Amino acid sequence: MMLRRGVVLVALLSGCAAPGALVPRGGALSGLPRFGDRQLQDTLARGVVLHRLVVDSAPWAIQILDIDRRACWSLGAVKAGGAAVGRAKTTELLVKRGPGAIAAVNADFFLFTPPGVPQAASIEGGRLIAGPSVRPVVAITPTGAPWLGVLAATGQLVAGVDTISITSWNRPSPNGLAWYDANWGSPVDTASGTLRLSLGAGPLRRVLAVDSSGRATTIPGMAASSWSDERRRPRCGAHSSRSHRGIVVRMTLAPFAPTEAVGGFPMLLRDSAEVAGLEAAGGANFGPVRHPRTLVGVAAGGRRLLLVTVDGRQPGYSMGMTLRESAALMRALGATEAINLDGGGSTAMALRNGLGGAVLGNHPSDKEGERAVANALTVVRAAAKRLLGYATRPADRESIAGPHQRVLRETTYTAYDCPARLLLAAARRGTSPPGRSPSGSSNRLRHRTVVLRDTERRRCRTTSTRSLKSESPLPPG
């Protein structure tokens, strides 16, 4: 039965995932393998299913976001504060990502001083906020595919005929040259015993200041720092004195520049095999000890993404997992590649509710509840090819993690079925709720909720309207 008025989330975008994305073809994904004593599921949207597993003997309480990339879902990073320094709760970060994000888990390990600096690369919408380290990342390639591995930053500082290698990008380099750009956000508080070059913006950068005082000082966004190796000091100073024509800085990421990335440690699975040395990874109190865990896996040839949280440190409810147990879980779920993210009190899964906010889908172990973290990995709606409208919403106003069964109604409009000029005109009527445009959208109109008049609706053909039964999830605890 057609409604007299239709509410559509307009997204004037192109390409499901990224243009040319290689998403394995096929029919519907098979269900997850059976694991544990009890298993309940809740359909959050077409292509995103929340599974809750219970293993009585351990005991374990496990939450799994099962994501089908063929349904045009991808992963997106979101950094607290939008800069290297900053912390926020996972539920807050999910809301910050915008209405295009349906769920999230906490992501990278981070420093407490300065607060919230990730231990590995943090890339959001192609913007490198914190640079890579020796630790692996979960990344999205320029073609939209998931990738797990180690990134590296390389660069050069060129002053006239002289060149210095840059060894770190938006991350300290103990004995070399570190490059900080405006994406780092906060000023850089350098340690003593360093030489600092503060450079202007533009392709040919002018030296604004040189400081070799050895005092801990603050340098602004665009800056290069040579750290504690004294042998490099004279060379850097000589370059700065000969740079009246300007300095050129070239930075690249290898093996590619991701559109999104968050870090973790360690890798758990490679080609379906457990990575060696998990017992020793992170020390005696990390790998072989049961803790709350946050895990990410890739399955079904890259079509299926698995975001997993395992509650822990709560006797009688859930004790958490060792790294080897975590690897075994991911392999049992069908993952061929898997990585461990930050766990312990940071482990959190956030879910959208029916009121535009977010709720927890797990039970964090901290007595204070959900912990503020550095960044989060979100499940985001990728742009469907020639997609003009998409909306998924509960039939009632209950939380998707609430206690009731409900029906999710999903409607899609495309350029082949609804004239673009019609939707543009509807959007210009100003029916978009303020503050609802998701971050990262580069199109002129962004995402807008528009109301189609009866005469307009009759000119559109709905390509797919699905009713998805959503089962009540298992209450935690």
Secondary structure, DSSP 8 states (H G I E B T S, - for coil): ---SSEEEEEE---SSSSTT------SS-------SSEEEEEEEETTEEEEEEEETTTTEEEEEEEEEGGGSEEEEEEEGGGSSS--EEHHHHHHHH-TTEEEEEE---EEETTEEEESS-EEETTEEEE---SS-EEEE-TTS-EEEE--EEEEEEEETTEEEEE-EESS--TTSEEEE-GGG-S-EE--SS-EEEEE-SSSSB-EEEEE-S-S--EE-SSEEEE-S-GGGHHHHHHHHHT-TT-BEEEEEEES---SEEEE-S-EEEETTEE-TTTTTTT-TTTSSS-B-EEEEEEEGGGTEEEEEEE--SBTTTB--B-HHHHHHHHHHTTEEEEEE---GGG--EEEE-TTSSEEESS--SSTT-S-EESEEEEEEE---TTEEEEEEEESSSS-TTSSS-EEEEEEEEETTTS-HHHHHHHHHTT-S-TT---TT--SSS-EEEEEE-HHHHTT---SEEEEEEE-------
